[in-house]
Amino acid sequence: MSEPAHTDKLSVTIPADLADELRSRAGRGNVSAYVTQALVRQLEHDRLGDLLAELAEVHGPVTDEELARARAEWPER
């Protein structure tokens, strides 16, 4: 991930045990980068959910038959 041209400094409040694990995993100097990457993934996930909701609104929900066909085309891991 490249460094953004402009950054904003934010303040967040999180539980102490979560902050401890975050520092442990990210390293003290890399907390902002770690959180930024997590936020990017979450926002992508949210936008995908928005798209799925829009598609369901336009085309209706996925039927059991459509889901079965899709699963048959994608091998299990």
N, C-alpha and C positions, 0 to 999 in steps of 0.2 A: 504494500500500500504506500503510495507516495505521500509526501508531506503536503497538506493543504496550503493554498496560497494565503489564506486568512484563518485565524483561529479565534475562538471565544473562550474565555475562562469561565467555567461554571463551578458552582458549589453544590454538592449533593450530600445527603445524609443517608448512610447505610448502616446496618447492624455491625457491631464491632467484630463479631466472628467472621462475617463476610469480608470486611475490610482486611482482617488479618490474612485470610486465605488469598485475597486478591494481591496483597503485597508479596506474599510467599510465591505465588505463581508468576506474577509479572516482574518482580524485582522492584525495589523502591524507585528507581529512575525510569521505569517503563510503565507505570500505572496508567498514565494518560493514553498511551498507545494501545495498551491492552483493552481499556474501556472503550476507546474509539472503535477498535476492531469488533468488539462485542456489540456495540451500538449499530454499526454498519450491518452486521448480520441480522440483528433484530429488525431493523427498518426494512431490509430486503424481505424478511419473513412477513412482516406486516403488509407490505405492498403486494406480495403474492396472495395473501389472504384477501386483500381488497379486490384483486383481479378475479380470484375465484368466486367471490360474492357477486361481482358484476356479471361474470359469465353465467352463473346460476340464475341471476335475475333476467338476463337476456334470453338464455337458451333453456332454462329450467334446470332442475337438479339432475345430477348424474344418476342414471338408472342402474339397477343391480346388474343388468345384462351388459351395459357399457363398462361398468367397473370390472366385471368378470373377464371381458375381452381384453381390457387394458392389462389386467394382471397376468393373463395368459401370454401376452406379448413381452412382458418384462420378467426375465429370469430372477429367481430368488438368489440372494447372496449367501 
